[in-house]
Amino acid sequence: MAGREAFELFGQVPDLYDRSRPRYPVALFNRLVEVASLGDGDPVLEVGTGTGIATRELIQRGLRVTGLEPSPEMAAVARVRLGPTGQLRIVTSTFEDWVPGHVGFKAVIAAQAWHWVDQEVRYRKAAGVLEEGGWLALIWNRPVGGDGEVRSGLDAVYARLAPELDGIPPGELDLDRREEIAASGVFQEPRLECFEFEVRYGARAYAELMATQSDHRRLPASRRNQLLGAIEEEINSTGGSYGVTWEARLYLAQPVGSPRGFP
């Protein structure tokens, strides 16, 4: 149910999602390509294409991407944003339901999506579609800091209007996945590499970003709109912008039995 809930929630606001969600650092993709020895025409599988935010970076590096996206609305935005290209095929499916027409991918990549995939399926199936020596690459953006005065004001807004939303992001994104990956039994001990970057949001832009968060989308519309309005009002009352420090996390692992390949 988790994956179905995800594509239904995000499918409600695909254009807003595409506009609001932070991009990933170029250095992260450069590192992924370096470690996995990816080059022009190499086939990779992307689990959770969304609106194509990470997909664009993969295509720009010459990779041939099979993208799985269960939300028809999100997939439609990705097709428009990325345009026609022989390097991309988007399949409207969950990873769990997808029947591989091809195995031997050089990498299985998931950006901001892996936690929505059934844990009983995700690692075993990923290992099964990789070529020998292929790589699993899992990516998450998570906020690690924000302007102190504004953050305090926003905490008060949440305490008043949505106390059940205990901080941002949802706890799933805060987990260190290394132990989980190794415990799968099909992947070796992974490496975690982190990349920090900052984004300064106007009041409306930050409220729109929060409108794309799954926990916020679960709120009844009236409460969500009240919360988003209060967020925007709070930021406007403290200077009109809010600087957020993000950490992009990149987990890299190879299947058991593959040669260790970290440069």
C-alpha positions as CSV (number, residue, x, y, z in Angstrom):
1,M,0.0,0.0,0.0
2,A,2.9,2.4,0.7
3,G,3.9,2.7,-3.0
4,R,0.3,3.0,-4.2
5,E,-0.3,5.8,-1.6
6,A,2.8,7.6,-2.8
7,F,1.9,7.8,-6.4
8,E,-1.7,8.8,-5.5
9,L,-0.4,11.6,-3.2
10,F,2.2,12.9,-5.6
11,G,0.0,12.5,-8.6
12,Q,-2.3,15.1,-7.2
13,V,0.4,17.8,-7.7
14,P,2.9,16.8,-10.4
15,D,3.6,20.2,-11.8
16,L,4.1,21.7,-8.3
17,Y,6.3,18.8,-7.4
18,D,8.5,19.3,-10.4
19,R,8.7,23.1,-9.8
20,S,9.3,22.9,-6.0
21,R,11.5,19.9,-5.2
22,P,15.2,20.7,-4.9
23,R,17.5,19.4,-7.5
24,Y,20.5,17.2,-6.8
25,P,24.1,18.4,-6.8
26,V,26.0,17.8,-10.1
27,A,28.9,16.5,-8.0
28,L,26.7,13.6,-6.8
29,F,26.0,12.4,-10.4
30,N,29.6,12.9,-11.4
31,R,30.6,10.6,-8.5
32,L,27.9,8.0,-9.4
33,V,29.2,7.9,-13.0
34,E,32.8,7.6,-11.8
35,V,32.2,4.8,-9.2
36,A,29.9,2.8,-11.5
37,S,32.1,3.4,-14.6
38,L,29.1,4.5,-16.5
39,G,29.5,5.8,-20.1
40,D,27.6,6.6,-23.2
41,G,24.8,4.2,-24.0
42,D,25.1,2.2,-20.8
43,P,21.7,0.8,-19.7
44,V,20.4,1.9,-16.3
45,L,17.2,1.3,-14.5
46,E,15.6,4.2,-12.6
47,V,13.1,3.3,-9.9
48,G,10.6,6.1,-9.4
49,T,11.3,8.5,-12.3
50,G,8.8,11.0,-10.9
51,T,8.8,14.1,-13.0
52,G,12.3,13.5,-14.3
53,I,14.4,15.6,-11.9
54,A,17.2,13.0,-11.6
55,T,16.4,11.4,-15.0
56,R,17.6,14.6,-16.8
57,E,21.0,14.3,-15.1
58,L,21.3,10.6,-16.2
59,I,20.4,11.4,-19.8
60,Q,22.8,14.3,-20.0
61,R,25.6,11.9,-19.2
62,G,24.7,9.7,-22.2
63,L,23.0,6.9,-20.2
64,R,20.2,4.9,-21.7
65,V,17.4,5.0,-19.0
66,T,14.5,2.7,-18.4
67,G,12.4,4.7,-16.0
68,L,9.7,3.2,-13.8
69,E,7.0,5.6,-12.6
70,P,3.7,4.3,-11.2
71,S,1.9,7.7,-11.3
72,P,0.5,8.4,-14.8
73,E,0.4,12.1,-13.9
74,M,4.0,12.2,-12.8
75,A,5.1,10.2,-15.9
76,A,3.2,12.6,-18.2
77,V,5.1,15.6,-16.7
78,A,8.4,13.8,-17.2
79,R,7.7,13.1,-20.8
80,V,6.9,16.7,-21.4
81,R,9.9,18.0,-19.5
82,L,12.4,15.6,-21.0
83,G,11.0,15.6,-24.5
84,P,11.4,12.9,-27.1
85,T,14.8,11.1,-26.8
86,G,16.0,7.7,-27.8
87,Q,17.8,7.5,-24.4
88,L,14.7,7.2,-22.3
89,R,11.8,4.8,-22.0
90,I,9.3,5.4,-19.2
91,V,7.2,2.5,-18.0
92,T,4.1,3.3,-16.0
93,S,4.5,0.7,-13.3
94,T,5.7,0.1,-9.7
95,F,9.0,-1.7,-9.3
96,E,7.2,-4.5,-7.6
97,D,4.8,-5.1,-10.5
98,W,7.3,-4.5,-13.3
99,V,8.2,-7.5,-15.4
100,P,11.8,-7.0,-16.7
101,G,12.1,-7.2,-20.4
102,H,15.8,-6.8,-20.0
103,V,18.3,-7.7,-17.4
104,G,21.9,-6.7,-17.2
105,F,21.6,-3.1,-16.2
106,K,24.8,-1.4,-15.2
107,A,23.1,0.4,-12.4
108,V,19.8,0.5,-10.6
109,I,19.2,4.1,-9.4
110,A,16.4,5.5,-7.2
111,A,16.2,9.2,-6.3
112,Q,13.8,10.1,-3.4
113,A,11.8,6.9,-4.1
114,W,13.4,3.8,-2.6
115,H,11.6,4.0,0.7
116,W,8.3,3.6,-1.1
117,V,9.2,0.2,-2.5
118,D,8.4,-2.9,-0.6
119,Q,11.4,-3.9,1.4
120,E,10.7,-7.6,0.8
121,V,11.1,-7.0,-2.9
122,R,13.4,-4.1,-3.5
123,Y,16.9,-5.4,-2.9
124,R,16.4,-8.9,-4.2
125,K,14.8,-7.7,-7.4
126,A,17.5,-5.0,-7.9
127,A,20.3,-7.5,-7.5
128,G,18.5,-9.8,-10.0
129,V,18.4,-7.2,-12.9
130,L,22.0,-6.0,-12.5
131,E,24.8,-7.2,-14.7
132,E,27.8,-8.8,-12.9
133,G,29.6,-6.0,-11.2
134,G,26.7,-3.6,-11.5
135,W,25.8,-1.0,-8.9
136,L,22.8,0.0,-6.7
137,A,22.7,3.8,-6.3
138,L,20.2,5.2,-3.8
139,I,19.7,9.0,-3.5
140,W,17.9,11.2,-1.0
141,N,17.8,14.9,-0.4
142,R,17.1,15.8,3.2
143,P,17.1,19.2,5.0
144,V,19.8,19.4,7.8
145,G,19.4,23.1,8.8
146,G,17.6,26.3,8.4
147,D,17.7,30.0,9.4
148,G,17.4,29.9,13.2
149,E,14.8,32.6,13.7
150,V,12.6,31.5,10.9
151,R,12.9,27.8,11.9
152,S,11.8,28.7,15.4
153,G,8.7,30.5,14.1
154,L,7.9,27.6,11.8
155,D,8.2,25.1,14.7
156,A,5.6,27.2,16.5
157,V,3.3,27.1,13.5
158,Y,3.5,23.3,13.3
159,A,3.0,22.9,17.1
160,R,-0.2,25.0,16.8
161,L,-1.7,23.7,13.5
162,A,-0.2,20.3,12.8
163,P,1.6,18.8,15.9
164,E,1.4,15.3,14.5
165,L,3.9,16.4,11.8
166,D,7.0,15.9,14.0
167,G,9.5,17.8,12.0
168,I,10.5,17.7,8.3
169,P,11.3,15.5,6.5
170,P,9.3,12.4,7.4
171,G,11.3,10.0,9.5
172,E,11.8,7.5,6.6
173,L,14.1,10.0,4.9
174,D,16.3,10.4,8.0
175,L,17.3,6.7,8.2
176,D,20.8,5.6,7.5
177,R,20.3,2.9,4.9
178,R,23.7,1.3,5.1
179,E,22.8,-1.4,7.7
180,E,19.6,-2.1,5.8
181,I,21.4,-2.6,2.5
182,A,24.0,-4.9,4.0
183,A,21.3,-6.8,5.9
184,S,19.5,-7.6,2.7
185,G,21.9,-10.4,2.1
186,V,22.2,-9.7,-1.6
187,F,24.4,-6.5,-1.5
188,Q,27.8,-5.9,0.0
189,E,28.5,-3.3,2.6
190,P,27.6,0.0,1.0
191,R,29.3,3.4,0.9
192,L,27.6,6.6,1.9
193,E,28.7,9.9,0.4
194,C,27.1,13.2,1.3
195,F,26.9,16.5,-0.6
196,E,25.7,19.7,1.0
197,F,24.0,22.6,-0.7
198,E,21.8,25.5,0.2
199,V,18.6,26.9,-1.2
200,R,16.9,30.2,-0.3
201,Y,13.1,30.1,-0.6
202,G,10.7,32.9,-0.8
203,A,7.6,32.5,1.5
204,R,5.3,31.2,-1.3
205,A,8.0,28.9,-2.7
206,Y,8.7,27.3,0.7
207,A,4.9,26.8,1.3
208,E,4.6,25.2,-2.1
209,L,7.5,22.9,-1.3
210,M,5.8,21.8,1.8
211,A,2.6,21.2,-0.2
212,T,4.4,18.4,-2.0
213,Q,5.5,16.5,1.1
214,S,3.7,13.2,1.6
215,D,2.8,13.9,5.3
216,H,1.4,17.3,4.4
217,R,-0.7,15.8,1.5
218,R,-2.2,13.4,4.0
219,L,-3.8,16.2,5.9
220,P,-7.4,17.1,5.2
221,A,-7.4,19.9,2.5
222,S,-8.8,22.6,4.9
223,R,-6.1,21.9,7.5
224,R,-3.3,21.7,4.9
225,N,-4.3,25.0,3.4
226,Q,-4.5,26.6,6.8
227,L,-1.0,25.3,7.6
228,L,0.5,26.4,4.3
229,G,-1.0,29.9,4.7
230,A,0.5,30.2,8.2
231,I,3.9,29.0,6.9
232,E,3.9,31.7,4.2
233,E,2.7,34.3,6.7
234,E,5.4,33.4,9.2
235,I,8.3,33.6,6.6
236,N,7.0,36.9,5.4
237,S,6.9,38.3,8.9
238,T,10.6,37.4,9.4
239,G,12.1,38.9,6.3
240,G,10.4,37.1,3.4
241,S,12.8,34.3,2.8
242,Y,14.0,31.1,4.4
243,G,17.5,29.6,3.8
244,V,17.6,25.8,4.0
245,T,20.7,23.6,4.1
246,W,20.2,20.3,2.3
247,E,22.3,17.2,2.4
248,A,22.1,14.9,-0.7
249,R,22.9,11.4,0.3
250,L,24.3,8.8,-2.2
251,Y,24.4,5.2,-1.2
252,L,26.5,2.9,-3.4
253,A,26.6,-0.9,-3.3
254,Q,27.4,-3.9,-5.4
255,P,25.7,-7.3,-5.3
256,V,27.3,-10.0,-3.2
257,G,30.0,-11.7,-5.2
258,S,30.9,-8.7,-7.3
259,P,34.4,-7.3,-7.1
260,R,34.8,-4.3,-4.8
261,G,35.0,-1.3,-7.1
262,F,35.2,1.9,-5.1
263,P,37.8,4.3,-6.7
